[in-house]
Amino acid sequence: MRLASLALLLSAAMPAVAIAQDGPTRLFTGSDLFSLEQASDPQISPDGTKVAYVRQSADIMTDRGRASIWLVDVKTGQQTPLITAPGSHSQPRWSPDGARLAYVSSAEGGAPQLFVRWIATGATARITGLPDSPQGIAWSPDGTQIAYTMTVPGEGMSLGSQPPKPEGAKWAEPLEVIDRVTYRADGGGYLKPGSDHIFVVAADGGAPRQVTFGKFDDAGPLAWSNDGRSIFFGSNRRKDWEREFNDSEIYAVDVASGALTQLTKRYGPDAAPVLSPDGTRIAYLGYDDTHRSYQNTQLYVMNHDGSGSRVLTAALDKSIDSAVWAKDGRSLFVSYDDHGRKLVARIGLDGKVSTVATGLTGGGLDRPYTGGDFTVSPSGTVAYTGGDALHPADIYVNGKRLTRLNDNLLAAKMLAPVTPLAVTAPDGRKIDAWLVTPPGVKPGTRVPTILEIHGGPHTAYGPGFSSDYQLYAAHGYAVLYANPRGSTSYGEDFADLIDKKYPGDDYGDLMAAVDAAIGTGVADPDNLFVTGGSGGGVLTAWIVGKNDRFKAAATQKPVINWISEALTMDNTGFTSRYWFAKQPWEDPMSYWNRSPLSLVGNVKTPTLVVVGSEDYRTPVSESEQYYAALQIRGVPTALVKVPGASHGGIAARPSQSAAKAAAILAWFDRYRTGTTSAGK
């Protein structure tokens, strides 16, 4: 079928829940996406008195996000704009003495450059003039140098040549020859030849100097030795690194000579080294890779020469995101997800764990994924980004909220409340879920309900802010979301219940969540809808191939055919190694039996297909296959492509995020029946 017009698709019907209006609407609208702000990347000063952070907002004239750097006083909460010039500003990092702040900015146009600002005077100097953006910036202990990583262009394979070109002739572009295993990246497009390497530059400017070399990628975060002679980093320097892409090690590079020393050696990723205050030990993150679809990232500590490595978090059964040494050198501050919530804990060298901060949040605004950043001063003051279902991320210090970035906007809005929902899976397991109800809905009223499924599948939702859910609820829909088996933050065994069998039993968990939502008296069993993106898109297409209980569906950026996805996704080799036991040509039926396309013959549910036009993670061809199959079968469908959007950036531009939500609502409105009623 065809939609009558794009205008119809993007139209917004009146919400099912009527709210009296006198002046501007109190409901959350797509236009409000341009007004939302959130805090990220907090960096507390060495004396613990100030926090520099990145303030994320949107520019309505360019329809893009913008980032500025602000300072907030820990004692008073007073905010000061620090870097707000045109352009994007990120990665604020304090000098060891706290007198200067390094950051990366595109204020002067072209590639973002490294700048340093003197806090007392406000003087700012551009330190680099680079062809590409510096990443992972790190001050030397004496404050005289800054290290960073940057892509160094390389030479690709050359095959033949064009004939001589007459002067002034306008010919076609020369041939592109691709010889890399992984040749494109979602959000980055087709990769140019080159490698990421470490550089150092004087903190007061001058010519940068390249420190590492070779056809390998060297990654931050970077850690200096206490004497400033070495830099520690993670890198995969195997000869076959393109095919064994998950086997990085910790290295030390001598800053003067470039000599490399490999400090770890085991199969699996080792990265993110941090040096103890006395310089004798290195903490780092990693795990022994056994090719399961999910494994916890562990915290390790070793001597500075690589000897004596031991794991500190084996008994914790959580995946560590980042680590910072405490000043005493006897413990580390770490962050990890626990039952859909991120927290900061202190872990002793004896493995003892104590929680120091909860309620971390951050990341994208569209859906409530777990996230958040933290930083620790030498005295142990913890600053972090925190929030909840009604507040995007703000800056907190030791549990005290210092910023209120959205209070003025949200005070004028009736937001949808979010409540936990107890769910028991068919096998008796407990599943975390949450129910978002439309603002102003009367108790006992059943409303149309959307099951929204997270991606990954090895990620997790939590009770955080979601602009999509607020838009759905303002339109009169309840929203149900859950962490079915396979979700992270519940331990390695729970995540690996879907190892080599996804999608599978997670389907039963989601159906149990729907039944629980109906059991509360909120969800209307005759007006159920389902959507989700990426892994949630896979499960959406799987669900409508398994049952007809949903009035309509919207599968967003799904995998439809595991064979084609495995051979066209950006991270070539990942799917066939970690989600299947064999290669596609060795066991094609295992791929087919887990592909939603195998169930398309059962589908009767009207299903919208949504994808970014530059999605290289679950490529556009996946969505187009499903759309074509539904059209051939005569199932009501439409294909919505988000121009210029990658997989990870499908909601990056506010207008497109709002329009995508409106398109899904318009699709569901077409198939919603009846009216809400009490006790139905």
C-alpha angles and dihedrals in degrees: 000000000000130000114243093235144338088247090060091050093053097040119116117222121210112279118258091233111067117218122185112246130204108171125335116014117269091205120100110258139186090256089062090069088076091058100048118105134184139186124237142167099026115196118190118211118249091252091050095235101110139034122209112202142168113252111207119205139148132254109219092197095056097027090227138113119259130198128209131175121238136180123222124193110234095212101043104020090230112156128216125189106233108172113016103138118131112289133043124303126193149145100055109192127179122228113241092258093046093235096111139037123210118204143159119246142172091201093123095048128248121057115000112262138203115261134181124208125198104221098206096052103024090232113152130197131189106230102187141035100199134168090224138028119278116233136190096024116195131178121229113243093254093048095238099109140035123208124204142159125245138170114259112205116241140188119265128206115292122207118185123315142251120263116260112293118227114237111269094012119140108220133173119273113277120261119280113227115198121193104155121108091223103037104163137035131206107253091012103062123209110357122241119220112274146089137242114248141173123259134181127207133181111262090233094050138267137125115330118232125217112231106179129044143180138078093297134099116244113200139202156250088101126203126198123214114243092253092050093237099110139038122208121212145149124258141157104226100164115133088238095041093134091063096032093048098155099060108090124155137201113259136184119213123198104233094212102044104021090232112158128218120191110218103180132042122182135106108272141054119305116179149132101060118195123187123227116244092255092046095236099109139041125209118201143164129244148101143222104269112228095167094253115146090245135023130168116252106236132209114237134185125201138166116273090257092055097258127124098029115180136167119243101187106047091114095046096072093206132111114248117224103185141347137210126185119241114235093251091059091226097100144019135223112230138173128219141155119259121183094335096317130096120225142173119236137178115234120194124214085253090060096252111149129206126174116235104171136017137182098057115167139163144117124087121013098212099073134020101251117158113259146125142140133239139191133190130210121220088257091057100257108152121212120184146157111261140169145131143229092298099038130054117220120308131172117272129182119198089338096312117119110229103175133045102190098166104028094105093052099040095044087072094049133082101223126197114255120234121214131181117253123205112225130183116200121223090261092050099259118142115242125196114230139161134208123213113200127198114262112260097014112150119242112261093029117127114217136186107275133209120207104211115192126204124234130234094060083224097057134086142229124216141177093291135128118285124183091195092056093047090052092048092048094046086056091057102265128123114222124217120195132171148173104239122187110299091047118124127238094056098082135278096279093055092050092047094053084096096043108139091353107073123167094035134094091011084076090065091050091054093048089050089053090053090051090050091051090052089048091059090062092243106093115072106224089207093054108048123147133180136206140152141154133245104336086011088053090054091052092045091056090043092052096052088049089054103043145005100222094112120081092212140351139207115202110197123203092334135175105238102168116030094201095056092041093051091053099041106036119108097247096059112204097023101100096045093048103043107026101036134042096224141025118273094254091049097053110008094164093063088058093045095048091057095043118103087220088071088064099045090104088068097050118115098149115107101249129194117204118211128185142153113252091230098043109143097168097063095010123225089251089069092060092042091054091055094044091051092048092050091048092050090051093047095242111152106258146145133193118228117191120191105218116237093358124137126207094264094036101051090116097032096107112061096220092052093045090053093043092049091053090046091051092052091048092049090051092050092045089060091063102032111114137196126358133283116271139180117255095002 
